[in-house]
Amino acid sequence: MANSAQARKRARQAERRRIQNSAKRSEFRTAIKKVLYAIESGEKDKAAEAYKAAVPTIDKMAGNGIINKNRAARHKSRLNGHIRAM
């Protein structure tokens, strides 16, 4: 348990950030899943539309430090490659 006032405040801040990061990470995963489901359904237009909606979300997560920028680039590249291969 935190003893000083500063340590208690940092613990509160860390908990608040953990909850926010968890929600953002979930949003990131959901955006990717929407694209993958559209790809599996075989509808290229729907997949391209889902991809266009997912890219800003992926970039936002990388910008906020939720995920690494290289991981974001890898996800975008692979999703785009799947759509092009359809």
Rosetta constraint file for C-alpha pairs under 8 A:
AtomPair CA 2 CA 7 HARMONIC 5.28 0.50
AtomPair CA 2 CA 8 HARMONIC 5.25 0.50
AtomPair CA 2 CA 11 HARMONIC 7.48 0.50
AtomPair CA 3 CA 7 HARMONIC 6.52 0.50
AtomPair CA 3 CA 8 HARMONIC 6.93 0.50
AtomPair CA 4 CA 8 HARMONIC 6.29 0.50
AtomPair CA 5 CA 9 HARMONIC 6.20 0.50
AtomPair CA 6 CA 10 HARMONIC 6.20 0.50
AtomPair CA 7 CA 11 HARMONIC 6.14 0.50
AtomPair CA 8 CA 12 HARMONIC 6.33 0.50
AtomPair CA 9 CA 13 HARMONIC 6.20 0.50
AtomPair CA 10 CA 14 HARMONIC 6.00 0.50
AtomPair CA 11 CA 15 HARMONIC 6.22 0.50
AtomPair CA 12 CA 16 HARMONIC 6.25 0.50
AtomPair CA 13 CA 17 HARMONIC 6.12 0.50
AtomPair CA 14 CA 18 HARMONIC 6.01 0.50
AtomPair CA 15 CA 19 HARMONIC 6.34 0.50
AtomPair CA 16 CA 20 HARMONIC 6.34 0.50
AtomPair CA 17 CA 21 HARMONIC 5.91 0.50
AtomPair CA 18 CA 22 HARMONIC 6.05 0.50
AtomPair CA 19 CA 23 HARMONIC 6.35 0.50
AtomPair CA 20 CA 24 HARMONIC 6.25 0.50
AtomPair CA 21 CA 25 HARMONIC 5.97 0.50
AtomPair CA 21 CA 66 HARMONIC 6.53 0.50
AtomPair CA 22 CA 26 HARMONIC 6.20 0.50
AtomPair CA 23 CA 27 HARMONIC 6.29 0.50
AtomPair CA 24 CA 28 HARMONIC 6.24 0.50
AtomPair CA 24 CA 61 HARMONIC 7.20 0.50
AtomPair CA 24 CA 66 HARMONIC 7.61 0.50
AtomPair CA 25 CA 29 HARMONIC 6.29 0.50
AtomPair CA 25 CA 61 HARMONIC 7.59 0.50
AtomPair CA 25 CA 66 HARMONIC 6.89 0.50
AtomPair CA 26 CA 30 HARMONIC 6.11 0.50
AtomPair CA 27 CA 31 HARMONIC 6.22 0.50
AtomPair CA 27 CA 57 HARMONIC 7.81 0.50
AtomPair CA 28 CA 32 HARMONIC 6.50 0.50
AtomPair CA 28 CA 54 HARMONIC 7.90 0.50
AtomPair CA 28 CA 57 HARMONIC 6.34 0.50
AtomPair CA 28 CA 58 HARMONIC 6.14 0.50
AtomPair CA 28 CA 61 HARMONIC 7.14 0.50
AtomPair CA 29 CA 33 HARMONIC 6.18 0.50
AtomPair CA 30 CA 34 HARMONIC 6.20 0.50
AtomPair CA 31 CA 35 HARMONIC 6.65 0.50
AtomPair CA 31 CA 50 HARMONIC 7.74 0.50
AtomPair CA 31 CA 53 HARMONIC 7.66 0.50
AtomPair CA 31 CA 54 HARMONIC 5.15 0.50
AtomPair CA 31 CA 57 HARMONIC 7.33 0.50
AtomPair CA 32 CA 36 HARMONIC 6.30 0.50
AtomPair CA 32 CA 51 HARMONIC 7.97 0.50
AtomPair CA 32 CA 54 HARMONIC 6.56 0.50
AtomPair CA 33 CA 37 HARMONIC 6.02 0.50
AtomPair CA 34 CA 38 HARMONIC 6.23 0.50
AtomPair CA 34 CA 50 HARMONIC 6.43 0.50
AtomPair CA 35 CA 39 HARMONIC 6.20 0.50
AtomPair CA 35 CA 47 HARMONIC 5.55 0.50
AtomPair CA 35 CA 48 HARMONIC 7.86 0.50
AtomPair CA 35 CA 50 HARMONIC 5.16 0.50
AtomPair CA 35 CA 51 HARMONIC 5.67 0.50
AtomPair CA 35 CA 54 HARMONIC 7.53 0.50
AtomPair CA 35 CA 79 HARMONIC 7.47 0.50
AtomPair CA 36 CA 40 HARMONIC 6.16 0.50
AtomPair CA 36 CA 47 HARMONIC 7.65 0.50
AtomPair CA 36 CA 79 HARMONIC 7.65 0.50
AtomPair CA 37 CA 41 HARMONIC 6.17 0.50
AtomPair CA 38 CA 42 HARMONIC 6.62 0.50
AtomPair CA 38 CA 43 HARMONIC 6.25 0.50
AtomPair CA 38 CA 44 HARMONIC 7.57 0.50
AtomPair CA 38 CA 46 HARMONIC 6.00 0.50
AtomPair CA 38 CA 47 HARMONIC 4.65 0.50
AtomPair CA 38 CA 50 HARMONIC 7.33 0.50
AtomPair CA 39 CA 43 HARMONIC 6.44 0.50
AtomPair CA 39 CA 44 HARMONIC 6.80 0.50
AtomPair CA 39 CA 47 HARMONIC 5.42 0.50
AtomPair CA 39 CA 82 HARMONIC 7.34 0.50
AtomPair CA 39 CA 83 HARMONIC 6.70 0.50
AtomPair CA 39 CA 86 HARMONIC 7.83 0.50
AtomPair CA 42 CA 86 HARMONIC 7.32 0.50
AtomPair CA 43 CA 47 HARMONIC 6.15 0.50
AtomPair CA 44 CA 48 HARMONIC 6.04 0.50
AtomPair CA 44 CA 83 HARMONIC 6.59 0.50
AtomPair CA 44 CA 86 HARMONIC 6.58 0.50
AtomPair CA 45 CA 49 HARMONIC 6.18 0.50
AtomPair CA 46 CA 50 HARMONIC 6.19 0.50
AtomPair CA 47 CA 51 HARMONIC 6.07 0.50
AtomPair CA 47 CA 83 HARMONIC 6.72 0.50
AtomPair CA 48 CA 52 HARMONIC 6.21 0.50
AtomPair CA 48 CA 83 HARMONIC 6.76 0.50
AtomPair CA 49 CA 53 HARMONIC 6.40 0.50
AtomPair CA 50 CA 54 HARMONIC 6.13 0.50
AtomPair CA 51 CA 55 HARMONIC 6.16 0.50
AtomPair CA 51 CA 79 HARMONIC 7.40 0.50
AtomPair CA 51 CA 80 HARMONIC 7.49 0.50
AtomPair CA 52 CA 56 HARMONIC 7.60 0.50
AtomPair CA 53 CA 57 HARMONIC 7.32 0.50
AtomPair CA 54 CA 58 HARMONIC 6.16 0.50
AtomPair CA 55 CA 59 HARMONIC 6.13 0.50
AtomPair CA 55 CA 76 HARMONIC 6.83 0.50
AtomPair CA 56 CA 60 HARMONIC 5.97 0.50
AtomPair CA 57 CA 61 HARMONIC 6.32 0.50
AtomPair CA 58 CA 62 HARMONIC 6.40 0.50
AtomPair CA 58 CA 72 HARMONIC 5.94 0.50
AtomPair CA 58 CA 76 HARMONIC 7.83 0.50
AtomPair CA 59 CA 63 HARMONIC 6.09 0.50
AtomPair CA 59 CA 69 HARMONIC 7.94 0.50
AtomPair CA 59 CA 72 HARMONIC 6.67 0.50
AtomPair CA 60 CA 64 HARMONIC 6.15 0.50
AtomPair CA 61 CA 65 HARMONIC 6.24 0.50
AtomPair CA 61 CA 66 HARMONIC 5.16 0.50
AtomPair CA 61 CA 67 HARMONIC 5.92 0.50
AtomPair CA 62 CA 66 HARMONIC 5.93 0.50
AtomPair CA 62 CA 67 HARMONIC 5.02 0.50
AtomPair CA 62 CA 68 HARMONIC 5.64 0.50
AtomPair CA 62 CA 69 HARMONIC 5.02 0.50
AtomPair CA 62 CA 72 HARMONIC 6.22 0.50
AtomPair CA 63 CA 69 HARMONIC 7.47 0.50
AtomPair CA 67 CA 71 HARMONIC 6.67 0.50
AtomPair CA 67 CA 72 HARMONIC 6.94 0.50
AtomPair CA 68 CA 72 HARMONIC 6.46 0.50
AtomPair CA 69 CA 73 HARMONIC 6.25 0.50
AtomPair CA 70 CA 74 HARMONIC 6.06 0.50
AtomPair CA 71 CA 75 HARMONIC 6.21 0.50
AtomPair CA 72 CA 76 HARMONIC 6.25 0.50
AtomPair CA 73 CA 77 HARMONIC 6.02 0.50
AtomPair CA 74 CA 78 HARMONIC 6.10 0.50
AtomPair CA 75 CA 79 HARMONIC 6.05 0.50
AtomPair CA 76 CA 80 HARMONIC 6.00 0.50
AtomPair CA 77 CA 81 HARMONIC 6.05 0.50
AtomPair CA 78 CA 82 HARMONIC 6.23 0.50
AtomPair CA 79 CA 83 HARMONIC 6.36 0.50
AtomPair CA 80 CA 84 HARMONIC 6.18 0.50
AtomPair CA 81 CA 85 HARMONIC 6.15 0.50
AtomPair CA 82 CA 86 HARMONIC 6.56 0.50
